[in-house]
Amino acid sequence: MTEAALFEAFGGVRGMVETVVPGLLFVTIFTINKDLHVSAIAALAVSLVLAAVRLVRKDTVKHAFSGVFGVAFGVVFAMMTGNAKDFYLPGMLYTLGLAVAYLVTTLAGVPLIGLMLGPVFKENLSWRTRNPGRKTAYAKASWAWGLILLAKCAILFPLYWWADTTQLGWILIALKIPPFLLAVYLTWIFLAKAPPPIDVFAEMEAKEKAEEEAEERRRTERGTLDGVADDLGRDLVQEITAEPPADRPPGGGRHRR
């Protein structure tokens, strides 16, 4: 898989746009008029529009809807507390939780990146037991993602307490894309040096085809044996029912004097 293909697997350019635009709109409007309600409604509205565009184009909606839910949680939380900074808190907590998940799953021997990309590469979980080099690459990539996200959290959470809403918002926007691109690039580097994936779907198809061919051979062999048995049966019946030769008298051909 090329770097561009891997980038698309993580959402691509459109995924980045859908992640950045709602927050960018929120902080822009709030910077101008300091109105929490207008900023929140605008952010939620644009995230819904982006999701609707995905639906109309019949594209994958995973990234768009994850963005909608993230913005919705932020809007609800900020509205409940009345603090505009709380619009960012659910996303920050999600980032922290994701960082912990990357690290914990790697320590457990099931790196999260492998769970995410296994189906993309059509290898599912075969890398865990059948491809140790690939498992190592997934572990390195998961470490990279976890540490990068932890570093991001180490910057954002102090700002949540000490900075104002606009400062936090603009710094958060600035930290959206660069860490993501760095993590994707490192993932590509690690996987490029790893053994190729084992295509378990191709293996299953080959196994099914082999089983079908074996069954077809068995049916053919059974048909051949049945045909031979039928021929032998007919020959035997013909021999049993055949009349004796005319020059051979009944009773074994012996005559009394």
PAPATI-206679 format. One record per residue (C-alpha): residue in three letters; x, z, y; chain; residue number from 1. Coordinates in steps of 0.1 Angstrom, whole numbers. Layout:
// PAPATI-206679
(ALA,(X,Z,Y),A,NUM)
...
// end
This chain:
// PAPATI-206679
(MET,(0,0,0),A,1)
(THR,(13,-9,34),A,2)
(GLU,(15,15,64),A,3)
(ALA,(-15,-3,80),A,4)
(ALA,(-36,0,49),A,5)
(LEU,(-28,37,46),A,6)
(PHE,(-37,41,83),A,7)
(GLU,(-70,25,76),A,8)
(ALA,(-76,49,47),A,9)
(PHE,(-74,77,72),A,10)
(GLY,(-99,61,95),A,11)
(GLY,(-79,35,114),A,12)
(VAL,(-82,28,151),A,13)
(ARG,(-120,31,150),A,14)
(GLY,(-117,65,134),A,15)
(MET,(-93,77,161),A,16)
(VAL,(-117,64,188),A,17)
(GLU,(-146,82,173),A,18)
(THR,(-126,114,172),A,19)
(VAL,(-112,112,207),A,20)
(VAL,(-140,97,228),A,21)
(PRO,(-166,125,227),A,22)
(GLY,(-140,152,236),A,23)
(LEU,(-125,129,263),A,24)
(LEU,(-160,124,278),A,25)
(PHE,(-167,161,277),A,26)
(VAL,(-135,172,295),A,27)
(THR,(-138,143,320),A,28)
(ILE,(-173,152,331),A,29)
(PHE,(-166,189,331),A,30)
(THR,(-135,183,352),A,31)
(ILE,(-156,165,378),A,32)
(ASN,(-188,186,380),A,33)
(LYS,(-182,218,359),A,34)
(ASP,(-216,213,343),A,35)
(LEU,(-215,225,307),A,36)
(HIS,(-250,211,298),A,37)
(VAL,(-243,176,312),A,38)
(SER,(-208,174,296),A,39)
(ALA,(-221,186,262),A,40)
(ILE,(-251,163,261),A,41)
(ALA,(-229,133,271),A,42)
(ALA,(-204,141,243),A,43)
(LEU,(-231,145,217),A,44)
(ALA,(-249,113,229),A,45)
(VAL,(-217,91,227),A,46)
(SER,(-209,105,192),A,47)
(LEU,(-245,95,181),A,48)
(VAL,(-240,60,196),A,49)
(LEU,(-208,56,177),A,50)
(ALA,(-224,66,144),A,51)
(ALA,(-254,43,151),A,52)
(VAL,(-230,14,156),A,53)
(ARG,(-215,21,122),A,54)
(LEU,(-249,21,106),A,55)
(VAL,(-259,-12,123),A,56)
(ARG,(-227,-28,111),A,57)
(LYS,(-231,-13,77),A,58)
(ASP,(-196,2,79),A,59)
(THR,(-183,34,63),A,60)
(VAL,(-200,62,82),A,61)
(LYS,(-179,91,69),A,62)
(HIS,(-157,94,100),A,63)
(ALA,(-185,88,125),A,64)
(PHE,(-208,114,110),A,65)
(SER,(-180,140,107),A,66)
(GLY,(-174,134,144),A,67)
(VAL,(-211,139,151),A,68)
(PHE,(-212,172,132),A,69)
(GLY,(-181,184,149),A,70)
(VAL,(-194,176,183),A,71)
(ALA,(-228,191,175),A,72)
(PHE,(-212,224,163),A,73)
(GLY,(-192,225,195),A,74)
(VAL,(-222,218,217),A,75)
(VAL,(-243,245,200),A,76)
(PHE,(-215,271,201),A,77)
(ALA,(-208,264,238),A,78)
(MET,(-245,265,247),A,79)
(MET,(-249,298,228),A,80)
(THR,(-220,316,245),A,81)
(GLY,(-223,298,279),A,82)
(ASN,(-185,293,278),A,83)
(ALA,(-174,257,280),A,84)
(LYS,(-141,264,262),A,85)
(ASP,(-162,272,231),A,86)
(PHE,(-170,236,228),A,87)
(TYR,(-135,232,214),A,88)
(LEU,(-134,262,192),A,89)
(PRO,(-152,248,161),A,90)
(GLY,(-128,219,160),A,91)
(MET,(-98,242,164),A,92)
(LEU,(-110,264,136),A,93)
(TYR,(-115,233,114),A,94)
(THR,(-80,222,121),A,95)
(LEU,(-66,256,112),A,96)
(GLY,(-87,257,80),A,97)
(LEU,(-75,222,71),A,98)
(ALA,(-39,232,76),A,99)
(VAL,(-43,262,53),A,100)
(ALA,(-61,240,27),A,101)
(TYR,(-31,215,27),A,102)
(LEU,(-6,243,22),A,103)
(VAL,(-26,263,-3),A,104)
(THR,(-35,234,-25),A,105)
(THR,(1,223,-25),A,106)
(LEU,(12,257,-36),A,107)
(ALA,(-14,256,-63),A,108)
(GLY,(0,223,-77),A,109)
(VAL,(-30,202,-65),A,110)
(PRO,(-19,188,-31),A,111)
(LEU,(-49,179,-10),A,112)
(ILE,(-35,145,0),A,113)
(GLY,(-34,136,-37),A,114)
(LEU,(-71,145,-41),A,115)
(MET,(-80,125,-10),A,116)
(LEU,(-59,94,-18),A,117)
(GLY,(-61,93,-56),A,118)
(PRO,(-95,74,-56),A,119)
(VAL,(-82,51,-28),A,120)
(PHE,(-53,41,-50),A,121)
(LYS,(-75,39,-81),A,122)
(GLU,(-54,66,-98),A,123)
(ASN,(-78,95,-95),A,124)
(LEU,(-60,126,-108),A,125)
(SER,(-36,107,-131),A,126)
(TRP,(-7,116,-108),A,127)
(ARG,(-10,153,-118),A,128)
(THR,(0,149,-154),A,129)
(ARG,(12,113,-159),A,130)
(ASN,(32,105,-127),A,131)
(PRO,(54,134,-116),A,132)
(GLY,(72,114,-90),A,133)
(ARG,(40,106,-73),A,134)
(LYS,(28,142,-75),A,135)
(THR,(60,152,-57),A,136)
(ALA,(53,126,-30),A,137)
(TYR,(18,140,-25),A,138)
(ALA,(32,175,-23),A,139)
(LYS,(56,165,4),A,140)
(ALA,(29,147,23),A,141)
(SER,(6,177,21),A,142)
(TRP,(33,200,34),A,143)
(ALA,(38,176,63),A,144)
(TRP,(1,176,72),A,145)
(GLY,(-2,213,69),A,146)
(LEU,(28,221,90),A,147)
(ILE,(19,196,117),A,148)
(LEU,(-16,209,120),A,149)
(LEU,(-3,245,120),A,150)
(ALA,(21,236,149),A,151)
(LYS,(-9,220,167),A,152)
(CYS,(-29,252,162),A,153)
(ALA,(1,273,175),A,154)
(ILE,(-2,254,208),A,155)
(LEU,(-40,253,211),A,156)
(PHE,(-51,289,202),A,157)
(PRO,(-29,306,229),A,158)
(LEU,(-43,281,254),A,159)
(TYR,(-78,290,243),A,160)
(TRP,(-72,325,255),A,161)
(TRP,(-50,319,286),A,162)
(ALA,(-59,284,300),A,163)
(ASP,(-91,272,316),A,164)
(THR,(-115,247,301),A,165)
(THR,(-100,216,317),A,166)
(GLN,(-64,225,308),A,167)
(LEU,(-74,232,272),A,168)
(GLY,(-94,201,270),A,169)
(TRP,(-68,177,284),A,170)
(ILE,(-40,192,262),A,171)
(LEU,(-63,190,232),A,172)
(ILE,(-69,153,239),A,173)
(ALA,(-32,147,243),A,174)
(LEU,(-26,164,209),A,175)
(LYS,(-53,143,190),A,176)
(ILE,(-34,111,182),A,177)
(PRO,(4,118,181),A,178)
(PRO,(3,145,154),A,179)
(PHE,(-21,123,134),A,180)
(LEU,(1,93,136),A,181)
(LEU,(32,113,127),A,182)
(ALA,(14,128,96),A,183)
(VAL,(2,93,85),A,184)
(TYR,(37,78,90),A,185)
(LEU,(54,106,69),A,186)
(THR,(28,102,42),A,187)
(TRP,(36,65,41),A,188)
(ILE,(73,72,39),A,189)
(PHE,(69,96,10),A,190)
(LEU,(45,74,-10),A,191)
(ALA,(67,43,-4),A,192)
(LYS,(95,60,-22),A,193)
(ALA,(73,72,-50),A,194)
(PRO,(65,54,-83),A,195)
(PRO,(35,31,-82),A,196)
(PRO,(1,46,-90),A,197)
(ILE,(-14,43,-124),A,198)
(ASP,(-46,23,-121),A,199)
(VAL,(-70,44,-143),A,200)
(PHE,(-99,20,-136),A,201)
(ALA,(-79,-9,-150),A,202)
(GLU,(-70,12,-180),A,203)
(MET,(-106,21,-186),A,204)
(GLU,(-116,-16,-183),A,205)
(ALA,(-88,-26,-207),A,206)
(LYS,(-99,1,-232),A,207)
(GLU,(-135,-10,-230),A,208)
(LYS,(-125,-46,-235),A,209)
(ALA,(-103,-37,-265),A,210)
(GLU,(-132,-17,-280),A,211)
(GLU,(-156,-46,-275),A,212)
(GLU,(-131,-70,-291),A,213)
(ALA,(-126,-46,-321),A,214)
(GLU,(-163,-43,-325),A,215)
(GLU,(-167,-81,-324),A,216)
(ARG,(-140,-84,-351),A,217)
(ARG,(-157,-59,-373),A,218)
(ARG,(-190,-77,-369),A,219)
(THR,(-173,-110,-378),A,220)
(GLU,(-156,-94,-409),A,221)
(ARG,(-189,-79,-420),A,222)
(GLY,(-206,-113,-416),A,223)
(THR,(-178,-129,-436),A,224)
(LEU,(-181,-103,-464),A,225)
(ASP,(-219,-106,-464),A,226)
(GLY,(-216,-144,-467),A,227)
(VAL,(-191,-140,-497),A,228)
(ALA,(-214,-115,-513),A,229)
(ASP,(-244,-138,-509),A,230)
(ASP,(-225,-167,-524),A,231)
(LEU,(-214,-146,-554),A,232)
(GLY,(-249,-133,-558),A,233)
(ARG,(-263,-168,-559),A,234)
(ASP,(-237,-180,-584),A,235)
(LEU,(-244,-150,-606),A,236)
(VAL,(-282,-156,-605),A,237)
(GLN,(-276,-193,-613),A,238)
(GLU,(-255,-185,-643),A,239)
(ILE,(-280,-160,-656),A,240)
(THR,(-310,-183,-652),A,241)
(ALA,(-293,-215,-663),A,242)
(GLU,(-306,-231,-696),A,243)
(PRO,(-282,-233,-726),A,244)
(PRO,(-267,-267,-734),A,245)
(ALA,(-289,-290,-754),A,246)
(ASP,(-263,-295,-783),A,247)
(ARG,(-260,-258,-788),A,248)
(PRO,(-288,-244,-809),A,249)
(PRO,(-302,-210,-802),A,250)
(GLY,(-288,-181,-821),A,251)
(GLY,(-252,-189,-818),A,252)
(GLY,(-254,-224,-835),A,253)
(ARG,(-254,-211,-872),A,254)
(HIS,(-278,-228,-897),A,255)
(ARG,(-291,-214,-929),A,256)
(ARG,(-286,-234,-960),A,257)
// end
